[in-house]
């Protein structure tokens, strides 16, 4: 299985601390050796780094750890290949344009019997994850040829994710740069950090940070991960079928499919 990493914040924030912890699971403290990727939204732009090599050994990952990019929405992924060969085309996150915005998607799990998309959006690689992403965007495009609010969009997203869940394990993160949608089929956790901030210690690396020294009293930062990344903080675990919509670090809506 793969692992996910997401962030929603109310101010541009770097994710180096959490990213460093996740990268250790890509071949050092975990088995996810088949590539990694991370996307940082910057306004309407999306900066994506990907590498089919193990993240714990990747020079590109080391570059990202030395380069504290600040963003309000981030989606990351480390891969343990089940469907599709190990190559750049099969490396998450996947990106497509819809309504003049870059949509970014990453998936954890396996899906059986998902038919390949033959409509407007089609996969470049051969993973079930990218096929699901293309199918989801095709559903959105059919339902809403023109842009709509995320509140109107939510029922389509939840219905699509619920249908993929019937085909196997479907944990995912999806964003258009404004909001971050998370869906849990089996395993997902989140933590929202706000004042008063305190110290945090990574589980997978000897690294500790005092967020009080790195933030302002008005900052709100939510981090989402397949498994909690720190050992001294209280993470909230999703329930199977639970979904949440995040914007600027806050949960706008949530439910259970």
C-alpha positions in Angstrom: 0.0 0.0 0.0 1.0 3.6 -0.5 1.0 6.5 2.0 -0.5 10.0 1.6 0.4 13.4 2.9 -1.7 16.5 2.7 -1.7 20.0 4.1 -4.2 22.9 4.3 -3.1 26.1 5.9 -4.4 29.7 6.3 -1.0 31.1 5.5 1.8 30.0 3.2 3.5 27.3 5.2 6.4 24.9 4.6 5.9 21.2 5.0 9.5 20.2 5.4 9.0 18.7 8.8 6.2 16.4 7.8 7.7 15.7 4.4 11.0 14.6 6.1 9.1 12.1 8.2 7.2 10.7 5.3 10.3 10.3 3.1 11.8 7.9 5.7 8.9 5.5 5.1 9.9 5.3 1.4 12.5 2.5 1.9 14.0 3.2 5.3 11.4 2.8 8.0 8.7 1.6 5.5 8.4 -0.5 2.4 7.2 2.2 0.0 10.2 2.2 -2.4 8.5 2.6 -5.7 8.5 6.3 -6.2 7.2 9.5 -4.5 5.8 12.9 -5.4 4.6 16.1 -3.9 2.7 19.1 -5.3 2.7 22.6 -3.9 0.1 25.1 -4.9 1.3 28.7 -5.4 -1.8 30.7 -6.3 -3.2 29.1 -9.5 0.2 27.5 -10.2 1.2 24.0 -9.0 4.8 23.1 -8.4 5.3 19.3 -8.7 8.3 17.2 -7.8 8.3 13.4 -8.6 10.8 10.6 -8.7 10.3 6.9 -9.4 13.2 6.1 -7.0 12.7 5.4 -3.3 12.2 8.6 -1.4 14.7 7.8 1.3 17.4 7.6 -1.4 16.2 10.3 -3.8 18.3 13.3 -4.5 15.2 15.1 -5.6 13.6 14.5 -2.2 16.7 15.8 -0.5 16.4 18.9 -2.7 12.8 19.5 -1.5 13.9 19.0 2.1 16.5 21.7 1.7 14.1 24.0 -0.2 11.3 25.1 2.2 8.6 26.0 -0.3 5.7 27.7 1.4 2.2 26.8 0.3 -1.4 26.8 1.6 -2.3 23.4 0.0 0.0 20.5 -0.5 -0.5 16.9 -1.7 2.2 14.2 -1.3 2.5 10.5 -1.9 5.0 7.6 -1.5 4.3 4.5 -3.6 4.4 0.8 -3.1 3.6 -0.5 -6.5 0.7 -3.0 -6.9 -0.8 -2.0 -10.2 1.4 -0.6 -12.9 5.1 -0.7 -13.4 7.6 1.5 -11.5 8.1 4.6 -13.7 7.6 8.3 -13.7 4.2 8.1 -15.5 2.8 6.0 -12.7 4.1 8.3 -9.9 1.6 10.3 -7.9 0.3 12.9 -7.5 -1.5 13.1 -10.8 -2.5 16.5 -12.3 -5.2 17.6 -14.8 -6.7 20.9 -15.8 -10.4 21.5 -15.2 -12.3 24.8 -15.2 -9.0 26.7 -15.7 -7.4 25.2 -12.5 -4.9 22.6 -11.8 -6.5 19.6 -10.0 -4.1 17.4 -8.1 -4.9 13.9 -6.8 -3.2 11.1 -4.9 -4.6 7.7 -3.9 -3.7 4.9 -1.5 -5.2 1.4 -2.1 -6.1 -1.0 -4.8 -9.2 -1.1 -7.0 -10.5 -4.2 -8.9 -12.6 -3.9 -12.1 -12.3 -0.2 -12.7 -12.8 0.4 -16.4 -10.3 2.6 -18.1 -11.5 6.1 -18.8 -12.4 6.6 -22.5 -14.0 10.1 -22.2 -12.3 13.5 -22.1 -9.7 12.6 -19.4 -7.6 9.5 -20.0 -4.7 8.0 -18.1 -1.2 8.5 -19.2 0.2 5.6 -17.1 -1.3 2.3 -16.2 -2.3 2.6 -12.6 -5.8 2.1 -11.1 -5.2 5.3 -9.2 -4.9 7.5 -12.3 -7.8 5.7 -14.0 -9.9 6.6 -10.9 -8.8 10.2 -11.1 -9.7 10.5 -14.8 -13.0 8.9 -14.2 -13.8 11.2 -11.3 -12.9 14.3 -13.4 -15.1 13.0 -16.2 -18.0 12.7 -13.8 -17.4 16.3 -12.6 -17.2 17.6 -16.1 -20.4 15.9 -17.2 -22.3 17.1 -14.2 -20.9 20.7 -14.3 -19.5 21.8 -17.7 -18.9 25.2 -16.1 -17.3 26.0 -12.7 -19.5 25.7 -9.6 -18.8 26.2 -5.9 -17.2 23.3 -4.0 -20.4 23.1 -1.9 -22.3 22.1 -5.1 -19.5 19.8 -6.2 -19.3 17.8 -3.0 -22.2 15.4 -3.7 -20.5 14.3 -6.9 -17.1 13.9 -5.2 -18.6 11.8 -2.4 -20.7 9.6 -4.7 -17.7 8.9 -6.9 -15.4 8.0 -4.0 -18.2 5.8 -2.5 -18.4 3.9 -5.8 -14.6 3.4 -6.0 -14.7 2.2 -2.4 -16.9 -0.7 -3.5 -14.1 -1.8 -5.8 -11.4 -2.1 -3.1 -9.4 0.3 -0.9 -9.8 4.0 -1.8 -8.1 6.6 0.4 -7.5 9.8 -1.5 -6.6 13.5 -1.4 -7.9 15.9 -4.1 -7.5 19.6 -4.5 -8.0 22.4 -7.0 -5.6 24.7 -5.1 -8.5 26.4 -3.1 -9.8 23.5 -1.1 -8.5 20.1 -0.1 -10.8 17.1 -0.1 -9.9 13.9 1.8 -11.7 10.5 1.7 -11.0 7.5 3.9 -11.8 4.0 2.9 -9.6 2.3 5.5 -6.9 4.5 7.0 -6.3 8.2 7.3 -5.5 10.6 10.1 -5.3 14.4 10.6 -4.0 16.9 13.1 -4.9 20.7 13.2 -2.2 22.8 14.8 -3.2 26.2 16.2 -2.2 28.5 19.1 -0.9 27.7 21.6 1.6 25.8 19.5 4.1 23.3 21.0 6.9 21.0 20.1 6.5 18.0 17.8 8.8 14.9 17.4 8.8 12.8 14.2 8.2 9.1 14.6 10.5 8.1 11.6 13.4 10.5 12.1 15.4 12.1 14.9 13.9 15.5 14.2 12.0 17.8 16.6 10.5 21.3 16.0 9.0 23.9 18.3 6.1 25.2 16.2 5.7 28.2 18.6 9.0 29.6 17.3 7.9 29.1 13.7 4.4 30.4 13.7 2.2 33.4 14.6 -0.9 33.2 17.0 -3.2 33.4 14.0 -1.8 30.4 12.1 -3.9 27.3 11.5 -2.3 24.3 9.8 -3.9 20.9 9.2 -1.8 18.0 8.2 -3.3 14.7 6.8 -1.4 11.5 6.6 -2.1 7.8 6.2 -0.3 7.2 9.6 0.4 9.8 12.2 3.8 11.3 11.6 4.6 12.5 15.1 4.8 10.6 18.4 4.0 13.3 21.0 0.8 14.8 19.4 -2.8 13.6 19.4 -3.9 12.8 15.8 -7.6 12.2 14.9 -8.3 9.0 13.0 -10.8 8.9 10.2 -13.6 6.3 10.2 -14.1 4.1 7.2 -16.2 6.1 4.7 -15.5 9.4 6.3 -14.7 12.4 4.1 -13.6 16.0 5.0 -13.4 19.2 3.1 -10.6 21.6 4.2 -9.9 25.2 3.3 -7.3 27.4 4.9 -6.6 24.9 7.6 -10.2 24.5 8.8 -12.7 21.8 8.1 -15.6 23.3 6.1 -17.7 20.1 5.9 -17.5 16.5 6.8 -19.6 13.4 6.5 -19.6 9.6 6.2 -20.5 7.8 3.0 
